Amino acid sequence: MNKTKIIVVEDNIVYCEYVCNMLSREGY
């Protein structure tokens, strides 16, 4: 479970950065 949680956290960070970049391009 711990390994899975760590992977999920890392994926969330990458996903957040991706979303932030998309919002920046959209002008939000």
Distance bins in CASP14 RR format, pairs under 12 A and 6 or more apart:
PFRMAT RR
TARGET T0000
AUTHOR 0000-0000-0000
RMODE 2
METHOD distances of the structure
MODEL  1
1 7 0 0 0 0 0 1 0 0 0 0 0
1 8 0 0 0 0 0 1 0 0 0 0 0
2 8 0 0 0 0 0 1 0 0 0 0 0
2 9 0 0 0 0 0 1 0 0 0 0 0
3 9 0 0 0 0 0 1 0 0 0 0 0
3 10 0 0 0 0 0 1 0 0 0 0 0
4 10 0 0 0 0 0 1 0 0 0 0 0
4 11 0 0 0 0 0 1 0 0 0 0 0
5 11 0 0 0 0 0 1 0 0 0 0 0
5 12 0 0 0 0 0 1 0 0 0 0 0
6 12 0 0 0 0 0 1 0 0 0 0 0
6 13 0 0 0 0 0 1 0 0 0 0 0
7 13 0 0 0 0 0 1 0 0 0 0 0
7 14 0 0 0 0 0 1 0 0 0 0 0
8 14 0 0 0 0 0 1 0 0 0 0 0
8 15 0 0 0 0 1 0 0 0 0 0 0
9 15 0 0 0 0 0 1 0 0 0 0 0
9 16 0 0 0 0 0 1 0 0 0 0 0
10 16 0 0 0 0 0 1 0 0 0 0 0
10 17 0 0 0 0 0 1 0 0 0 0 0
11 17 0 0 0 0 0 1 0 0 0 0 0
11 18 0 0 0 0 0 1 0 0 0 0 0
12 18 0 0 0 0 0 1 0 0 0 0 0
12 19 0 0 0 0 0 1 0 0 0 0 0
13 19 0 0 0 0 0 1 0 0 0 0 0
13 20 0 0 0 0 0 1 0 0 0 0 0
14 20 0 0 0 0 0 1 0 0 0 0 0
14 21 0 0 0 0 0 1 0 0 0 0 0
15 21 0 0 0 0 0 1 0 0 0 0 0
15 22 0 0 0 0 0 1 0 0 0 0 0
16 22 0 0 0 0 0 1 0 0 0 0 0
16 23 0 0 0 0 0 1 0 0 0 0 0
17 23 0 0 0 0 0 1 0 0 0 0 0
17 24 0 0 0 0 0 1 0 0 0 0 0
18 24 0 0 0 0 0 1 0 0 0 0 0
18 25 0 0 0 0 0 1 0 0 0 0 0
19 25 0 0 0 0 0 1 0 0 0 0 0
19 26 0 0 0 0 0 1 0 0 0 0 0
19 28 0 0 0 0 0 1 0 0 0 0 0
20 26 0 0 0 0 0 1 0 0 0 0 0
20 27 0 0 0 0 0 1 0 0 0 0 0
20 28 0 0 0 0 1 0 0 0 0 0 0
21 27 0 0 0 0 0 1 0 0 0 0 0
21 28 0 0 0 0 0 1 0 0 0 0 0
22 28 0 0 0 0 1 0 0 0 0 0 0
END
